[in-house]
Amino acid sequence: MAAATAVPAVSAVSVESELDRSGTEEEMRENVPEEESSPQAGPASATSQTRLAKLPLSRIKTLMKADPDVTLASQESVFIIAKATELFVEMIAKDALVYAQQGKRKTLQRKDLGKILAHN
Protein backbone atom coordinates (compact mmCIF):
# COMPACT_ATOMS: atom_id res chain seq x y z
CA MET A 1 0.00 0.00 0.00
CA ALA A 2 1.19 3.47 -0.77
CA ALA A 3 1.66 5.86 2.10
CA ALA A 4 -0.02 9.23 1.81
CA THR A 5 2.27 12.22 2.10
CA ALA A 6 1.16 15.62 3.26
CA VAL A 7 1.84 18.46 0.85
CA PRO A 8 1.61 21.97 2.28
CA ALA A 9 -0.94 24.03 0.39
CA VAL A 10 -0.16 27.58 -0.62
CA SER A 11 -3.09 29.84 -0.02
CA ALA A 12 -4.12 32.43 -2.56
CA VAL A 13 -4.03 35.06 0.19
CA SER A 14 -0.30 34.58 0.79
CA VAL A 15 0.48 34.79 -2.93
CA GLU A 16 -1.61 37.95 -3.28
CA SER A 17 0.00 39.56 -0.25
CA GLU A 18 3.45 38.82 -1.68
CA LEU A 19 2.43 40.48 -4.93
CA ASP A 20 1.18 43.53 -3.06
CA ARG A 21 4.45 43.87 -1.13
CA SER A 22 6.82 43.45 -4.05
CA GLY A 23 4.81 44.83 -6.95
CA THR A 24 3.89 42.85 -10.03
CA GLU A 25 4.72 39.26 -10.72
CA GLU A 26 7.15 40.33 -13.46
CA GLU A 27 9.09 42.43 -10.96
CA MET A 28 9.36 39.39 -8.71
CA ARG A 29 10.89 37.41 -11.58
CA GLU A 30 13.37 40.19 -12.32
CA ASN A 31 14.57 40.23 -8.71
CA VAL A 32 15.39 36.52 -8.74
CA PRO A 33 19.12 35.90 -9.32
CA GLU A 34 19.96 34.20 -12.60
CA GLU A 35 21.27 31.08 -10.87
CA GLU A 36 17.87 30.41 -9.34
CA SER A 37 15.75 31.36 -12.35
CA SER A 38 17.62 29.32 -14.92
CA PRO A 39 17.47 25.55 -14.61
CA GLN A 40 20.86 23.95 -14.23
CA ALA A 41 21.40 20.83 -16.21
CA GLY A 42 24.32 18.61 -16.94
CA PRO A 43 28.01 18.76 -16.11
CA ALA A 44 28.48 22.18 -17.73
CA SER A 45 26.67 23.84 -14.84
CA ALA A 46 28.82 22.02 -12.30
CA THR A 47 32.00 23.33 -13.90
CA SER A 48 30.68 26.90 -13.99
CA GLN A 49 30.48 27.00 -10.18
CA THR A 50 33.70 28.14 -8.55
CA ARG A 51 35.33 25.96 -5.96
CA LEU A 52 36.88 27.52 -2.90
CA ALA A 53 39.95 25.28 -3.11
CA LYS A 54 41.40 24.30 -6.45
CA LEU A 55 43.66 21.56 -5.11
CA PRO A 56 42.17 18.17 -4.17
CA LEU A 57 41.52 18.30 -0.43
CA SER A 58 41.66 14.51 -0.03
CA ARG A 59 45.18 14.43 -1.48
CA ILE A 60 46.31 17.22 0.84
CA LYS A 61 44.82 15.41 3.83
CA THR A 62 46.71 12.26 2.81
CA LEU A 63 49.97 14.23 2.60
CA MET A 64 49.32 15.81 5.98
CA LYS A 65 48.68 12.42 7.57
CA ALA A 66 51.95 11.10 6.11
CA ASP A 67 53.70 13.17 8.79
CA PRO A 68 54.12 10.97 11.89
CA ASP A 69 53.40 13.96 14.17
CA VAL A 70 49.94 14.46 12.65
CA THR A 71 47.25 12.12 13.90
CA LEU A 72 44.08 14.02 13.01
CA ALA A 73 43.54 16.75 10.44
CA SER A 74 40.32 18.77 10.60
CA GLN A 75 38.60 19.92 7.42
CA GLU A 76 39.39 23.52 8.31
CA SER A 77 43.11 22.85 8.63
CA VAL A 78 43.16 20.91 5.36
CA PHE A 79 41.38 23.79 3.62
CA ILE A 80 43.79 26.37 5.05
CA ILE A 81 46.82 24.33 3.93
CA ALA A 82 45.28 23.96 0.45
CA LYS A 83 44.60 27.68 0.17
CA ALA A 84 48.10 28.60 1.41
CA THR A 85 49.62 26.19 -1.11
CA GLU A 86 47.59 27.70 -3.94
CA LEU A 87 48.70 31.21 -3.00
CA PHE A 88 52.33 30.09 -2.71
CA VAL A 89 52.31 28.45 -6.15
CA GLU A 90 50.56 31.49 -7.65
CA MET A 91 53.16 33.84 -6.18
CA ILE A 92 56.08 31.77 -7.47
CA ALA A 93 54.49 31.44 -10.92
CA LYS A 94 53.96 35.20 -11.20
CA ASP A 95 57.54 35.90 -10.14
CA ALA A 96 58.84 33.32 -12.61
CA LEU A 97 56.76 34.92 -15.35
CA VAL A 98 58.60 38.20 -14.79
CA TYR A 99 61.95 36.48 -15.39
CA ALA A 100 60.57 34.69 -18.46
CA GLN A 101 59.29 37.97 -19.89
CA GLN A 102 62.69 39.57 -19.29
CA GLY A 103 64.12 36.78 -21.44
CA LYS A 104 61.40 37.54 -24.05
CA ARG A 105 59.76 34.15 -23.58
CA LYS A 106 56.18 33.14 -22.86
CA THR A 107 57.03 29.73 -21.41
CA LEU A 108 58.30 29.29 -17.87
CA GLN A 109 61.49 27.31 -17.59
CA ARG A 110 63.31 25.73 -14.71
CA LYS A 111 65.95 28.45 -14.74
CA ASP A 112 63.21 31.05 -14.08
CA LEU A 113 62.26 29.24 -10.89
CA GLY A 114 65.95 28.91 -10.00
CA LYS A 115 66.39 32.69 -10.31
CA ILE A 116 63.49 33.24 -7.92
CA LEU A 117 64.91 30.89 -5.33
CA ALA A 118 68.39 32.39 -5.67
CA HIS A 119 67.01 35.93 -5.43
CA ASN A 120 65.00 35.28 -2.26
C-alpha positions as CSV (number, residue, x, y, z in Angstrom):
1,M,0.0,0.0,0.0
2,A,1.2,3.5,-0.8
3,A,1.7,5.9,2.1
4,A,0.0,9.2,1.8
5,T,2.3,12.2,2.1
6,A,1.2,15.6,3.3
7,V,1.8,18.5,0.9
8,P,1.6,22.0,2.3
9,A,-0.9,24.0,0.4
10,V,-0.2,27.6,-0.6
11,S,-3.1,29.8,0.0
12,A,-4.1,32.4,-2.6
13,V,-4.0,35.1,0.2
14,S,-0.3,34.6,0.8
15,V,0.5,34.8,-2.9
16,E,-1.6,38.0,-3.3
17,S,0.0,39.6,-0.2
18,E,3.4,38.8,-1.7
19,L,2.4,40.5,-4.9
20,D,1.2,43.5,-3.1
21,R,4.5,43.9,-1.1
22,S,6.8,43.4,-4.0
23,G,4.8,44.8,-6.9
24,T,3.9,42.9,-10.0
25,E,4.7,39.3,-10.7
26,E,7.1,40.3,-13.5
27,E,9.1,42.4,-11.0
28,M,9.4,39.4,-8.7
29,R,10.9,37.4,-11.6
30,E,13.4,40.2,-12.3
31,N,14.6,40.2,-8.7
32,V,15.4,36.5,-8.7
33,P,19.1,35.9,-9.3
34,E,20.0,34.2,-12.6
35,E,21.3,31.1,-10.9
36,E,17.9,30.4,-9.3
37,S,15.7,31.4,-12.3
38,S,17.6,29.3,-14.9
39,P,17.5,25.6,-14.6
40,Q,20.9,23.9,-14.2
41,A,21.4,20.8,-16.2
42,G,24.3,18.6,-16.9
43,P,28.0,18.8,-16.1
44,A,28.5,22.2,-17.7
45,S,26.7,23.8,-14.8
46,A,28.8,22.0,-12.3
47,T,32.0,23.3,-13.9
48,S,30.7,26.9,-14.0
49,Q,30.5,27.0,-10.2
50,T,33.7,28.1,-8.6
51,R,35.3,26.0,-6.0
52,L,36.9,27.5,-2.9
53,A,39.9,25.3,-3.1
54,K,41.4,24.3,-6.5
55,L,43.7,21.6,-5.1
56,P,42.2,18.2,-4.2
57,L,41.5,18.3,-0.4
58,S,41.7,14.5,0.0
59,R,45.2,14.4,-1.5
60,I,46.3,17.2,0.8
61,K,44.8,15.4,3.8
62,T,46.7,12.3,2.8
63,L,50.0,14.2,2.6
64,M,49.3,15.8,6.0
65,K,48.7,12.4,7.6
66,A,51.9,11.1,6.1
67,D,53.7,13.2,8.8
68,P,54.1,11.0,11.9
69,D,53.4,14.0,14.2
70,V,49.9,14.5,12.6
71,T,47.2,12.1,13.9
72,L,44.1,14.0,13.0
73,A,43.5,16.8,10.4
74,S,40.3,18.8,10.6
75,Q,38.6,19.9,7.4
76,E,39.4,23.5,8.3
77,S,43.1,22.8,8.6
78,V,43.2,20.9,5.4
79,F,41.4,23.8,3.6
80,I,43.8,26.4,5.1
81,I,46.8,24.3,3.9
82,A,45.3,24.0,0.5
83,K,44.6,27.7,0.2
84,A,48.1,28.6,1.4
85,T,49.6,26.2,-1.1
86,E,47.6,27.7,-3.9
87,L,48.7,31.2,-3.0
88,F,52.3,30.1,-2.7
89,V,52.3,28.5,-6.1
90,E,50.6,31.5,-7.6
91,M,53.2,33.8,-6.2
92,I,56.1,31.8,-7.5
93,A,54.5,31.4,-10.9
94,K,54.0,35.2,-11.2
95,D,57.5,35.9,-10.1
96,A,58.8,33.3,-12.6
97,L,56.8,34.9,-15.3
98,V,58.6,38.2,-14.8
99,Y,62.0,36.5,-15.4
100,A,60.6,34.7,-18.5
101,Q,59.3,38.0,-19.9
102,Q,62.7,39.6,-19.3
103,G,64.1,36.8,-21.4
104,K,61.4,37.5,-24.0
105,R,59.8,34.1,-23.6
106,K,56.2,33.1,-22.9
107,T,57.0,29.7,-21.4
108,L,58.3,29.3,-17.9
109,Q,61.5,27.3,-17.6
110,R,63.3,25.7,-14.7
111,K,65.9,28.4,-14.7
112,D,63.2,31.0,-14.1
113,L,62.3,29.2,-10.9
114,G,65.9,28.9,-10.0
115,K,66.4,32.7,-10.3
116,I,63.5,33.2,-7.9
117,L,64.9,30.9,-5.3
118,A,68.4,32.4,-5.7
119,H,67.0,35.9,-5.4
120,N,65.0,35.3,-2.3
